[in-house]
Amino acid sequence: MKQIRKRLTYANVMSSLAVFLILGGATAFAATKIGANQLKANSVKTGKIVKEAVTSGKIKNGAITTNKLANDAVTGAKANESTFSQVPSAKTAESANVAATTSNVLWAVVKDSAGGGNATLVRSSQPAPTVTEVVGVVVTFSRNVTGCAWLATRGLPGAEGAETPGFAEVNGVAGNANAVEVRVRDDAGTIDDGNFHLAVICP
């Protein structure tokens, strides 16, 4: 200790203090003045970034592209469906459905044998109408047919022979704009059970 005290001079103390202040000041300067331009390229590695340090506000708009997303990273719950365009296959199916429901020619072939209450649809345009036997046979389509032309004639469903002579009349159905009633009559004009072909032509 005596030897150390002998070497403690004013000059030694002041020079040591100066070195301490210089080093300490340089460290403080570095902590406050080092910016992006002072960093070496590629010097900040993934392991040096604090977890959850990068927030959405720090990400440049448009910086994250499709190639940067992991496969299956975006789920349906995170997607805004209203921003999607129509899937091509769905558009095709929708177009086919619209075409079927808005066709301007509707038709039906109905088998109605003697006995009453047994009228059945043999074939028709699509979507298929429903067939209900009341006084005549009510054929209900999937669209409004009040502004269409209605044509019906007696006729067998296939090529198995000749239909009984007579004719068919077509009437509207009160309270049902999608339906027409076909009444098959014999030669004398009496309502009769009988097969018929119906065509509804719309504008």
C-alpha positions in Angstrom: 0.0 0.0 0.0 2.9 2.4 0.8 4.4 1.8 -2.7 1.0 2.5 -4.3 0.6 5.7 -2.3 4.1 6.8 -3.4 3.0 6.4 -7.1 -0.3 8.3 -6.6 0.6 11.7 -7.9 -1.7 14.5 -9.1 -0.8 13.7 -12.7 -1.5 10.0 -12.4 -4.9 10.6 -10.8 -6.0 13.2 -13.3 -4.9 11.1 -16.3 -6.8 8.1 -15.0 -9.9 10.2 -14.4 -9.6 11.6 -17.9 -9.4 8.1 -19.4 -12.5 7.0 -17.4 -14.5 10.0 -18.5 -13.5 9.5 -22.2 -14.5 5.9 -22.2 -17.7 6.4 -20.3 -18.7 9.3 -22.5 -17.9 7.4 -25.7 -20.2 4.5 -24.5 -23.0 6.9 -23.7 -22.5 8.6 -27.1 -22.6 5.3 -28.9 -25.8 4.3 -27.1 -27.6 7.4 -28.2 -26.0 8.1 -31.6 -25.7 4.8 -33.4 -28.3 4.7 -36.2 -29.2 2.5 -39.1 -26.4 3.9 -41.2 -23.8 2.8 -38.6 -25.0 -0.8 -38.7 -23.2 -3.2 -40.9 -25.3 -4.9 -43.6 -26.9 -8.1 -42.4 -25.6 -7.5 -38.9 -28.9 -7.9 -37.1 -29.8 -11.6 -36.9 -33.1 -13.3 -36.1 -31.7 -14.3 -32.7 -31.0 -10.7 -31.8 -34.6 -9.6 -32.2 -36.6 -9.6 -29.0 -39.7 -11.8 -29.1 -42.8 -9.8 -30.2 -40.6 -6.7 -30.8 -41.8 -6.3 -34.4 -45.4 -4.9 -34.3 -47.8 -4.4 -37.3 -47.1 -0.7 -37.2 -43.5 -1.3 -38.0 -44.2 -3.4 -41.1 -44.2 -1.5 -44.4 -47.5 -1.6 -46.3 -47.2 -4.2 -49.1 -44.0 -5.7 -47.6 -45.6 -9.1 -46.9 -46.3 -10.7 -50.3 -47.9 -14.1 -51.1 -44.5 -15.8 -51.4 -43.7 -14.8 -47.8 -46.8 -16.6 -46.4 -46.6 -20.2 -45.3 -48.8 -22.7 -47.0 -52.3 -22.8 -45.3 -51.3 -19.9 -43.1 -54.5 -17.9 -43.7 -57.6 -19.7 -42.5 -61.2 -19.1 -43.4 -61.8 -17.5 -40.0 -59.2 -14.8 -40.8 -60.5 -14.1 -44.3 -63.0 -11.4 -45.4 -65.3 -13.4 -47.7 -66.8 -10.3 -49.2 -63.5 -9.5 -50.9 -63.5 -12.8 -52.8 -64.6 -13.1 -56.4 -67.0 -15.9 -57.4 -65.5 -19.4 -57.7 -65.7 -20.4 -61.4 -67.4 -23.7 -60.7 -70.0 -22.0 -58.5 -70.6 -19.4 -61.3 -71.2 -22.2 -63.8 -73.6 -24.0 -61.4 -75.4 -20.7 -60.7 -75.7 -19.9 -64.4 -77.1 -23.4 -65.1 -79.7 -23.0 -62.3 -80.7 -19.5 -63.6 -81.0 -20.8 -67.1 -83.2 -23.7 -65.9 -85.5 -21.5 -63.8 -85.8 -18.7 -66.4 -86.3 -20.8 -69.5 -89.0 -19.4 -71.7 -90.3 -22.9 -72.7 -91.7 -25.1 -69.9 -93.4 -28.4 -70.6 -94.7 -31.6 -69.1 -96.0 -35.0 -70.2 -98.6 -36.4 -67.7 -100.1 -39.8 -67.4 -103.6 -39.9 -66.0 -105.3 -43.3 -66.3 -109.0 -43.9 -65.7 -109.8 -44.1 -62.0 -109.1 -40.6 -60.7 -106.4 -39.3 -58.4 -103.5 -41.1 -60.1 -102.0 -38.4 -62.4 -98.2 -38.7 -62.5 -95.5 -36.8 -64.2 -93.7 -38.8 -66.9 -91.1 -36.3 -68.1 -90.7 -32.5 -68.2 -88.5 -29.5 -68.4 -86.3 -28.8 -65.4 -86.8 -28.0 -62.6 -89.6 -30.5 -62.7 -93.1 -29.2 -61.9 -95.4 -30.8 -59.4 -98.6 -32.6 -60.5 -101.8 -32.7 -58.4 -105.1 -34.1 -59.5 -108.3 -32.2 -58.5 -111.1 -31.6 -60.9 -108.5 -31.5 -63.6 -104.7 -31.8 -63.1 -102.8 -28.9 -61.6 -99.2 -28.6 -62.9 -97.1 -26.2 -60.8 -93.9 -24.8 -62.3 -91.0 -23.0 -60.5 -91.8 -19.6 -62.0 -94.7 -17.3 -62.7 -96.6 -18.4 -65.8 -99.5 -16.0 -65.8 -98.0 -14.0 -68.8 -97.2 -17.1 -70.8 -99.1 -19.0 -73.5 -100.6 -22.4 -72.4 -101.0 -25.2 -74.9 -102.3 -28.8 -74.1 -103.4 -31.8 -76.1 -104.5 -35.3 -75.3 -101.7 -37.8 -76.0 -100.2 -41.0 -74.7 -96.8 -40.6 -72.8 -95.0 -42.9 -75.3 -95.5 -44.8 -78.5 -97.7 -47.5 -77.1 -100.8 -46.7 -79.2 -103.4 -44.0 -79.7 -105.0 -41.8 -77.1 -108.8 -41.8 -76.6 -110.4 -39.1 -78.8 -111.1 -35.8 -77.2 -109.3 -32.6 -76.3 -107.7 -30.7 -73.4 -108.2 -27.3 -72.1 -105.9 -25.2 -69.9 -106.9 -22.7 -67.3 -105.1 -20.5 -64.7 -105.2 -21.4 -61.0 -106.6 -18.7 -58.6 -104.0 -17.7 -56.0 -101.1 -19.6 -57.7 -99.3 -17.7 -60.4 -96.9 -20.6 -61.0 -99.6 -23.2 -61.9 -102.1 -24.1 -64.7 -104.9 -26.6 -64.6 -105.4 -29.0 -67.5 -108.8 -30.6 -67.9 -109.0 -33.5 -70.3 -112.4 -34.0 -72.0 -113.9 -36.6 -74.3 -115.5 -36.0 -77.7 -118.7 -34.9 -76.0 -116.9 -32.3 -73.8 -117.3 -34.3 -70.6 -114.3 -34.1 -68.2 -112.4 -37.4 -68.4 -109.2 -38.9 -67.1 -106.6 -38.9 -69.8 -103.0 -38.5 -70.6 -101.8 -35.1 -72.0 -98.9 -33.1 -73.2 -98.6 -29.5 -71.9 -96.4 -26.7 -73.2 -96.0 -23.2 -71.5 -94.3 -20.6 -73.7 -93.2 -17.4 -71.9 -91.9 -14.2 -73.4 
